[in-house]
Amino acid sequence: MRLLPPPERRGRVGLYGAEHVQRLQLIARLQRRGYSLAGIRDLLGAWESGTDLTTLLGVDQGQAVLDETPLRLTRAELLRRLPALEYSMDRASQAGLVRSHGADHFIVRSPALLGLAADWVRAGVPLAEVLAVIGALTGDLDALARTLAVLITDRVWPSAATGAVGPAGLLGRGRPLLFQGVVSTLSDRLGAALAERAAATGDGRLRAALDSVRVGAVADAEGTIHRLP
């Protein structure tokens, strides 16, 4: 499907190297996010040619939709995704990862957070430590949400009734923009913090891993993607 660059030819033998391995890893990550191979081919082609990806995907940059649809899972379905939860449902609920819904169902507000927890547990992190991290995250987000609510109701909302956008439009546009801004900013701050840790500890493997997943691109005013050196 032309997803990989051609191999290096030595006679009748085709040799695949590190560049091809990196491309396969990228394809695997995109597949885990739900992209088809045909869609990945189009994305990679646009990336390499500098095509405007927002046009390709049909995405309005001003309405970035990041919110997830919550999952309603039976206990058995939940345990298939994270078996270690079997004896820790109460702690998972206190951490904000799941909440009970009826006799044998649970609501997972963030399927992505559940997937992250499962990845960490499979990597060997004890579930108790994973839930402690998630609990700290949700606690900090609660505090941030209350601060934002005060700012919005005290500073922004009083002006919304007389503004050109209107109250409903202001909230409708502001919500996804806030999500996008928080995610982008947290991504940068986390990357910088991990890079500091790698430098302080001399951990070359962590430094290399960070380099392999960094965005490495910027978009200009027209939305065209440019690689960073």
SULVEN-V603534 format. One record per helix or strand of 2 or more residues. SS is the DSSP state (2 for helix, 1 for strand). FROM is the first residue (numbers start at 0). TO is the last residue. If there is no record, write none. Layout:
# SULVEN-V603534
{{SS/FROM/TO} {SS/FROM/TO}}
This chain:
# SULVEN-V603534
{{1/7/9} {1/12/14} {2/17/31} {2/36/48} {2/52/56} {2/60/62} {1/70/73} {2/74/80} {2/82/86} {2/88/94} {1/98/99} {1/104/107} {2/110/121} {2/126/159} {2/166/200} {2/203/212} {1/216/218} {1/223/226}}
